[in-house]
Amino acid sequence: MVTVIKKGATKSGIAESIRKAANKRNRKGLMKLAGSLKSDIDLMEVQKKLRDEWE
């Protein structure tokens, strides 16, 4: 996203533009997905197998 700040803008106007841009940012994050994957796979075993492939 681009915020245009014109010459002669006041500090309060610049701060307001920055605040508006920050509020539009996507803030959903990954926390909404936490715990949503249900599996009977042991992830530590998968990790060990993947690391063993390098050797």
Secondary structure, DSSP 8 states (H G I E B T S, - for coil): ------TT--HHHHHHHHHHHHHHS----SGGGTT-----S-HHHHHHHHHHTT-
